[in-house]
């Protein structure tokens, strides 16, 4: 079981999917989700996930990955449905696991092969995570991260960054080796200062449902200083479900809750913000058609 799959349900009481919110009038895209994982009591298949998303005004999703199996699943889903694009990678918390098995080079070779698929539009999620991996695993994470950066450049596709408790090292690594042209901080977790630095470097900041959490003032501050042309939205489904459904399974059809919250925080017109975020997503990942 991989890191992404192993995130548990501790403290969660209601594992049913929430009722659909009011649809968005101007469609947007969920630029990071894990539809191969559904930990609710009423699991939704890919077809139902996409149907619900479309009814909610979500025009497409980027299916992100963390290991060989999920990366292959992402490419398969993208081949099957034009509303899906694939992002493939070895998650930073899984890189030390593959290394301990003597399989990291093999795993990276598989990701490199999958990255060549025309429906693969990003490498991710990759990066550094000092929260779940101890210091003994940091060197392997860095090796894997740098290999993923090279792959994104080789295939001329975007890169989705996973950054947890490693802000400075992630930014410094990107500056040292050179970031891919289109670099996205998935589920941005920094503060206002980091947001300014990332945006100044030309990176995109993707905000998830946790921006609605009471204890996430740092994310709201970061959003307010991020140029509109650098803002993306995601679910990280089935995780990080926005208020008022925090703790229940997340899904792309709940993106409207996050978009409405972001528009309110910015004092922006919802339709105009949706149009901008949709345009940003297409600039990063290309057409879904």
N, C-alpha and C positions, 0 to 999 in steps of 0.2 A: 504493500500500500504506500503510495507516494505522500509527500508532505501535503499537497493540496487536497488529496482525498482524505487525509487523516484528520483534518480539522474537525473537532468533535462538536457535540450538541450540548455541552455543559451549560446548565442554567437556562436552557430553552424549554418553554412550556407548551407552546402552540406550534406544532410542526405542519399545519395545513397552509396551503398557499393563500395569500390575502386576496380579497376581492379586487377586481380591476379598478384603477383610478379613472378619472375623466381623461379621454384621449387627448393627445396633442393635436392641434390644428395644423401645425407645420411639423412634418416628420423629422426625427433625428435618428442617430445610430447609437447602439450600445457598443462601445469600442473595446470592451473587455468583459468576457463572461466565460463560464465553465458549464456549458449545457450538458456535458457528459456526466456531471455530478448533480444529482437531485436528492437531497437528504430530507425531503418532506415526507409526510405520511401519504400524500397523494401525488406520487411522482408524475411528472409531465414528460412525455416523449418529445423528440426534436420537433416533429410536425406541430404538436400542440403548443410548444413554447413559441415557435415562430408565428403561428396563427394568432395567439394572444398578443404577441408583440406588435404584429401588424395592425390589429384592431386598436391598439393603444397609441398608434402613431409612431411606431419604431420600424424604420424602413429596412434595417439590417443589423447584423451583429458580427463582431469579430470574436471568434472562438479561440480562446487562449489556452496555453498548454504548460505542462510542467515536467513531463517525462516522455519516453518513447511512445508508450501506449496512447496517452492523451493527444500527443502531436499527430499520430496517425489518425486518430478519431477526428481531429479537427480538419485535416485535409479531406477525409472521407465525407464529412458533413458539408464542407464547402463545395465538393464535387457534386453532391446530391441536390443542394438547394442554393439558388442564386442570391438568397438573402444572407448567406454566410460566407465570410472570409476567414482564412486560417492564420493563426499565429503559432509558431512552433518553437520549443525550447526545452532545456533541462532547467528546472527551477533551482535557484541557488541553494535551497535546503536539501535538494536531492543530489546535487553535484557531489558532495562528500560521500553519499551513499554509493553512488556509481563508482567513485574512486576507490572506496574500500573494497569493492568487488572486482577491481581491476578492469572496469568496463566504461570508464568515463570517455576515453578516446573513441570507443565503439559507439557510445551514445551520441557523442557530438557528430560523428560521421553520419549517423542516421538523420539527425536534425539538419545537417548540411544538405543531404539528399532531398529531404522533404521541403526544404526552403526553396528549392528550384521549381517547385510546382507552381503553375500560374495562378492558382487560387490561394497560395500562401503569400500574404502581403506584409507579414511582420515576423521578426524573431522575438519571442517572448512567451512567458515572462522570464527575464534574466536580470541579474544584478547582484546585490549583496544583502544579506540578512544576518544581522548580528544579534537578533532577538532569540531565534530558535537554534542557531548554530553557534557553538562556542568558538573560542579563539583558535582551537586546534583545527577547525575547518575553514578558517578565513582564507588561507592561501589557496586551497582548492577552489573555493568560491570565486576568488579573483581570477584564477586560471580559466575557469569556465566562463566567467563574465567576459574576459578579453576575447575568448574564442567566439562567443556569440556576437560581440561587436564586429569582429572580422567577417563573420558570416553575413550580417546585415549589410555591410559595405559590399561584399562580394556579389550578393544577389540584388543589390540596390533596392532594398525594401526597408520598411520602418523597423524600429526596435522598441519593445515595451519593457520599461524598467520596473523591477521589483526592488524597492528600497525600504528596508526596515531597520531603524536604529543605525544606519550607515550613511547618513546624508553626505558628510564631508568626503568619505572615501569614494562614494559613487561619483560625485561631481568631479573630484580630483582625477579619478580614473578616466572619465570621459574627456577631460581636458588634456590628460597626458597622452592617451593613445589616439584621440580624435574620435568624436561621436559620429554615428551615422547621420546623414543629412536630416532624417526624420526620426527624432528620438522623443518618446513619450514617457512621462513619469506616470505609470499606472497607479491608480489609487493614491494620488499625491498625499504625502503624510508629513510634509515639512511645515515651515511657518512662513510668515510674510517675507522675511529676508531671503529665505531659500527660494521662494517663488520668484522674487525679483531676479535673483542670480540665474535661475533656470531659464526664465523667459528671456533675459538678456543674452543668454547663450544660444537662443533659438530653439529651445525645447518646448514641447507641448505638455500641459498639465491636465491630467484626467482626474475628474472629481467623481467620487462614488457616493453611495447613500450615507456613509458615515459623516458627511458634511452636515447632515441634519441632526447629529447626536448632540446632546447638551454639552458634553465635555470637549467638543471639537471646535472651539473658537479659533484655534490656530489655522484650521482649514478655511474657515469663513474669512479670516483676515487675508489668507493667501489668495483666495478667489478674488477678493476686491482689488488686489494689485496686479493680477494677471491680465495682460492685454486680451481683449475679447477674441482676437484671432489666434490665441494660443490655448483656448479652453476646449476641453473635450469632456464627455460624460460617459459613465460606465455604471454597471451594476456590481461587477465581480461576483455575479450570481454563481451559486446560491447563497453567498455570504453578504454581509454588510447591508442588510435590508433597511431602507430608510424609515424614519419615523413617519407615521404612527405604527408601523408594523415591525419595528426592530425585534429581532429574535426569531421571526418566522422566516421561512424559505424565501429567498430573493429570486427574481426572474426578470428578464428584459422588459416585460410589460409594465413593470413598476418604475421605469425610467421617468415617466411624467412627474412622479412625486419629487424626484431630485431636481428635475429641470424647473419646476415651479418654485421650489425652495431657492434655487440659485438665482432665478430671475428676481424674486422678492429681495434677496440679500443685496443684489446689485442695483435694485431700483430700475430694472430693465423691462422693456416690453417683452413678454414671453415669446410671441411669434418671432420677433426680431432676433432674440437670443437663440431660439431654436434654429433659425435659418443660418445664423453664424456658426453654431456648433456643428450643424450638418455639413456646411461647406468646409469647415476645418477638418472634419473626419475624412471627407473625400480627398482633401489635399494630402492627408497623411497616407491613406491606404489605397487610394485610387477607386475607380468605379466598381460597384458590386455587380454590375451587369456582365 
